[in-house]
């Protein structure tokens, strides 16, 4: 019988710790029915009742946190190519300005590379 009570006590302790951390990390504007500070006090000083009250009446119904961070591939509601207002690129072969800038940049990079090569050869000779 003490084993059952001990297990029940561990479950209540785990519930209390979960609810306390959940209240702490929940944003102020997401708390329902009472201010966040009051929820913390209720869960802290009335562990069993406060935890159940938090889960029923205080916890946000919708979590505003993203399910996965954006760098893991979750970009939000819309798939990448269906985003509203997304710039749709035109065919680069038809965009003469774009091609001209690409050529100029490539030529500038080639020139800078050759200058660095000449500088290193000059430094080796000295």
C-alpha positions in Angstrom: 0.0 0.0 0.0 2.8 2.5 0.7 4.1 1.9 -2.8 0.9 3.0 -4.3 0.8 6.2 -2.2 4.5 6.9 -3.1 3.7 6.5 -6.8 0.7 8.8 -6.5 2.9 11.3 -4.7 5.5 11.2 -7.4 2.8 11.8 -10.0 1.5 14.8 -8.1 5.0 16.2 -7.7 5.6 15.8 -11.4 2.3 17.5 -12.2 3.1 20.3 -9.9 6.6 20.9 -11.4 5.3 20.7 -14.9 2.5 23.2 -14.2 4.9 25.6 -12.4 7.3 25.6 -15.3 4.5 25.9 -17.8 3.1 29.0 -16.0 6.6 30.5 -15.9 7.3 30.1 -19.6 3.8 31.0 -20.8 3.7 34.6 -22.1 1.8 37.1 -20.1 -0.8 37.8 -22.8 -1.5 34.0 -23.3 -2.6 33.4 -19.7 -6.4 33.0 -19.3 -8.7 34.4 -16.6 -6.0 35.7 -14.2 -2.7 37.5 -14.5 0.4 35.4 -14.8 1.8 36.5 -11.4 -1.4 35.3 -9.7 -1.2 32.0 -11.5 2.3 31.5 -10.3 1.3 32.1 -6.7 -1.7 29.8 -7.0 0.3 26.9 -8.5 3.2 27.5 -6.0 1.2 27.7 -2.8 -1.7 25.3 -3.7 0.2 22.5 -5.5 -2.5 20.0 -6.4 -5.5 22.3 -6.7 -3.5 25.1 -8.3 -2.0 22.7 -10.9 -5.4 21.4 -11.9 -6.8 24.9 -12.0 -4.0 26.0 -14.3 -4.6 23.1 -16.7 -8.3 23.7 -16.8 -8.7 27.5 -16.5 -5.4 29.2 -17.0 -3.3 27.4 -19.6 -3.6 28.9 -23.1 -5.9 26.9 -25.4 -3.7 27.6 -28.4 0.1 27.6 -28.0 1.7 30.6 -29.7 5.1 28.9 -29.9 6.1 27.4 -33.2 6.2 23.7 -33.4 9.7 23.7 -34.8 12.2 26.5 -35.2 12.4 28.0 -38.7 15.9 26.8 -39.2 14.7 23.2 -38.9 12.5 23.7 -42.0 9.2 24.8 -40.5 8.5 28.1 -42.2 5.0 28.6 -40.8 1.5 28.2 -42.3 2.3 28.4 -45.9 4.6 26.2 -48.0 7.5 28.3 -49.4 6.1 28.7 -52.9 2.5 29.4 -51.8 3.2 32.3 -49.6 0.9 35.3 -50.2 2.7 38.3 -51.7 5.8 36.2 -52.6 7.9 37.6 -55.4 7.8 35.3 -58.4 11.0 35.5 -60.3 11.0 35.9 -64.0 13.1 34.0 -66.4 16.7 35.3 -65.9 17.5 34.9 -69.6 14.8 37.6 -70.3 16.2 40.0 -67.8 19.0 41.8 -69.6 19.8 44.1 -66.6 20.3 41.0 -64.3 22.6 39.3 -66.8 24.6 42.5 -67.3 25.1 42.9 -63.5 26.1 39.2 -63.3 28.7 39.6 -66.0 30.1 42.8 -64.4 30.4 41.2 -61.0 32.1 38.1 -62.5 34.6 40.3 -64.4 35.3 42.3 -61.2 35.9 39.1 -59.3 38.3 37.9 -62.0 40.2 41.2 -62.0 40.5 41.1 -58.2 41.8 37.5 -58.3 44.4 38.3 -60.9 45.6 41.3 -58.9 45.9 39.2 -55.8 47.9 36.5 -57.7 50.2 39.1 -59.1 50.7 40.6 -55.7 51.6 37.2 -54.1 54.0 36.5 -57.0 55.7 39.9 -56.5 56.0 39.2 -52.7 57.6 35.8 -53.5 60.2 37.4 -55.7 61.2 40.0 -53.1 
